[in-house]
Amino acid sequence: MPFWHPGRIVKTTQFDAFICAVIMLNTLVMAFESQYLGLQRGYDLGYPRFTLPASEEWPIADLAFFMLDWVFGVIYFLEICIKITGLKCAFMKDPWNYFDTSLVLFWLVEKTLSAYATLDQGLLRVLRMGRVLRLLRLVKTIQGFDALYIMTTAMQGSVTVLFWSFVLLMVVQTLIAFTLNQALDSYFKDKTKPINEQHQVFEYFGTAGRAMFTMFELTLANWPVAARILQENVTEYYGIFSVAYKLVIGFAAVGIINAVFMQETFKVAASDDKLMMRQKERDRMLHTKKMRTLFAAADESGDGVLDQDEFREIMNSPDIRTWLAAQELPVRDPDLLWKLLDDGDAELTADELVVGVERLKGNAKGIDLAAFMMETREFQSKICQKLGIEPDPKEEDDDDDDD
């Protein structure tokens, strides 16, 4: 398959990086366009310091936004065409492709109807929502980055925790809000209290909805304001209540909820299959890079292979031994290590070094011990056949018990 073939292009990292850059630029342009619309909205409302219409504040903005919208739309359209041509039937298996196609169709419908008819403003707003939905493509794009992938995956996995956390906070805060609302009833009916102070308290605790919103503010936001209003206008004892509530709910309970979310994040990072595969691939690539660097340093002749003398010389270096020991491969006998790495041709290639060191470093795994036991039994059987004797079944049973 040639390098320019769509089936090869869509599977390259460069293609994904290019589309990611386009989405980022499109997001930036949409932010400027939203700012432009906000300038016009402020002028229409007569808001202070918005004395000029947006077209005079940013003279060429309309033309720039129009041209850039066409540029991004054409790029997204070409992306879909390349994917359909390159992936063929596999294109239909990815749900994100349906989403991308729908966005392109939204754009095509908007441009087609705008060119031949005067669109109803309600319909135009619906079609333009498709452009805003392009931001959701970032969710797919950022999954190529491990740190952001952990965050998005952890958020998906912690939906249940989030729901029960919301239920817990809602029940506690609803109970306290209703209690406060009833407790303040006598204060609101007291005709001796200044009306402006009663209005202040009513603003925060006068109705069930206001009281519940204030409790969320006490828990998660600027809690001293509401606490001061109760303390100054009702009674100072509410200061004790506010501090106790902030410590128990706003500090302890919210801290526990945050800890649960952190635990969920670590659990996802430790158990997600894709993340483990990515980490394993990254470790393998790093190991290959290090071993090839070691091979290049040891290959003094430059012929692309190591003989035993070159290998022994590099392995006798204290720095190299310490470096390998840090990678879980202590070198005590360079000649023994050579025999373990060499395949019998008295030469060591870079690939043999990479594979051999990867096999030898670290502690023995269960599969290594099982393979050793199996080879030992096969060797024992061959010896018994040569000697013409039957192997002792008790020893095989003992071996199986040891396994």
Secondary structure, DSSP 8 states (H G I E B T S, - for coil): --TT-HHHHTTSHHHHHHHHHHHHHHHHHHHHHHHHHHHHHHHHHT-TT--S-HHHHSTTHHHHHHHHHHHHHHHHHHHHHHHHHHHGGGGGG-HHHHHHHHHHHHHHHHHHHHHHS---HHHHHHHHHHHHGGGGHHHHHHTTSHHHHHHHHHHHHTHHHHHHHHHHHHHHHHHHHHHHHHHTHHHHH-TTS-HHHHHHHHHHHSSHHHHHHHHHHHHHS-HHHHHHHHHHHT-THHHHHHHHHIIIIIIIIHHHHHHHHHHHHHHHHHH-HHHHHHHHHHHHHHHHHHHHHHHHHH-SS-SS-B-HHHHHHHHT-HHHHHHHHHTT---S-HHHHHHHH--SSS-B-HHHHHHHHHHHSS---HHHHHHHHHHHHHHHHHHHHHHT----HHHHHHHHHH-
